[in-house]
Amino acid sequence: MGKFNIKSLIAKHAIIFSSTDSEISIHIFMEPFIYQEQILIPTIRLDNIDLPSIKLCDLANSSFTFTQGDIDGSIYLNGAHHPVDVLGLSFILTRQNQLTVLVKGIYDFEHEGFDDLLSEAFVLNTLLSSCDVNEH
């Protein structure tokens, strides 16, 4: 059985939303992959994000930097929630008038122990959608 390959974590789509208490979250859905003869479809959850809005038009062409611990982030793999530290979010308007989010951060696989992996830096880029249906 081979070790987990970090390159298996490929972003497919992201959704930004706020809960009833105005907490902003982004969920990043990953491409399915096979690990230890199982199909995994992980999601990165980012909560408590300090952003000015969840409206895509307000976020277009803006970037935000964070320090470790500013955002509550995790990814569930191999029976454990592994911390995800986000260091930067950039919202990029495409030529097709869609918004993508570029996420720079660190997976902390050392926290729960996973295939002898330690902290792994990553950069993900994917299409972003909003669940906001309010007009104001």
Secondary structure, DSSP 8 states (H G I E B T S, - for coil): -----GGG--EEEEEEEE-TT--EEEEEEE--EEETTEEE--EEEEES---S-S-HHHHTTEEEE--TTSSEEEEEETTEEEEEEEEEEEEEE-TTS-EEEEEEEEEETTTT--TT--EEEEEEEEEEEE------
